[in-house]
Amino acid sequence: MDLGPYLLLAILEGAVMASVLALTAVGLSLVFGVMRVVNIAHGEFFMLGAVLAWYVTQMVGGPPSLGFGVALVVAPLIVGAIAVAADMTVLKRLDYDPERTIVATIGLLYIIQQLTLMGYGPEARPVEPPFNTRLALPWFEVRDGALALYWPWGLSTTSYKLAVIGAGIAVLLGVWAMMARSQMGLVMRAVQADRDMALAFGIPVERVYAMVFGLGAALAALAAVLIVPISQAHYLMGADPLLLAFTVVIIGGLGSLPGTVVAAILIGLSDGIISVFFSPTLAKILATLLVALVLVFRPQGLFGVRSA
Amino acid sequence: MLELDRVSAGYGAAQVLRELSLSVSAGEILCLMGRNGAGKTTAMRAIMGLIPLMGGRVLLDGAEVSALAPHKVPRAGIGYVPQGRRLFAGLTVAQNLEIGMRTRSSPPEVLEEVLALFPRLRERYRQPAQTLSGGEQQMLATARALCLRPKALLLDEPTEGLQPSMVDALRQVTLQMRGRGVATILVEQRPDAALAIADRIAFIENGRGGEVVPVEMLRRDPSLLARYLGV
């Protein structure tokens, strides 16, 4: 295969990763932006989403699309509810203090992870995709002075991977519309801008916090449900998404949703391209290097606002 | 109308207010004066429930608002214009006003009334709040509080750092609110500004309430002001 088809393949793989990463990182960024809480347990909410997707598909049975469809709704809802409970029982009691909540969410990380190990076990388990048609992709070449399409051997993707990219875009657009156009988004942005003034204008800040923490976790869980038919559900699978989500959020700018999405696309695509042409390890090294450079030269991130 | 009954409050273990008692009636402007650090802003924050009381209570129309959750205090009818404006950065003028409107579910005509008081805000309606000039930001902070249709209004140094024309415009609005029966507590550092607008002046020192003096008395004998302020 020539370079061009390889590049298309790498971009498609990168787009799948970018889509899932953007959902996960937007959840993390939302929680930090509104609540000023650095949620170290975010990766575990991702893992719980995948594990619950496995449980739900096993319980529902029937055709894979039925179980997967139910998991797509139920897993984020359950994970969101668990996060709301964690917010009300742990973070609220710490008065959302930035330092103490870091320690508390480290504790949550281990509790969720070890409880999952006890209940679900150490095995990695697959979830069947709802559909998975292999789609051959065309490329073009110049033949007799004109462009002509051809079908290179091995240049293909699956309908499910394209659906993941589409679903990621649709959910991100939904989050953007919610933040920019809805009353709930207005309230969340007011709380983000000034917690005390939000209280002074009748906004129940603690209720907003609980909702945001639940929404952030639900987005991570949704990302996991989408990716679990491509990877597998495992109790230790939360570490990588957490690190990558932090990478994305730091590059994009803590609390900046547009920055998070742009950084997710940047990291996802570069990871896909570098992994295909070189190695996945080099992709991770370069992403980490980029974080270091951003922290040195633009600590507020690409889209963040430098605090006074 | 609005009453502080032996209110003690502070930050963490540090007590700032010590059994401060004050009251302001409907259609009255009470000016709170004192040196820096005397506890004026702390008193405003304590009324709004933004810091917990160590003792005492705050009453609005006889009902104890200090027993309410902080977000329910403005819903009871207390509007707050904080020191430094503290607008919702990132939100437009319209969205800042919308937050004020939703506090007590004000009917749409309230927004029209408020914009009639501050026509400049109508021109800047879709502009992000942080792009306004200092005076316009103060107008917006005041307008946002008026969107509640407040029974009581807390103004914390509303004219600080503003040009005279802007100070005059805000003063006129405050007087209009008095005419509509709003009970106003105004924190003011400048004696001339306090004398120009207040009905009574309450002096506060080291978190304790001092003399409460009708403003006519101070106009007749300005030397009293220096004595009460200890300058």
Interface residues (C-beta under 8 A of the other chain):
Chain A: Q183 L186 V187 R189 A190 Q192 A193 D194 D196 M197 A198 L199 A200 F201 G202 I203 P204 V205
Chain B: R45 M48 G49 L50 A69 P70 H71 K72 V73 P74 R75 Y80 P82 R86 L87 F88 A89 G90 L91 Q95 E98 I99 G100 R102 T103 R104 R144 L148
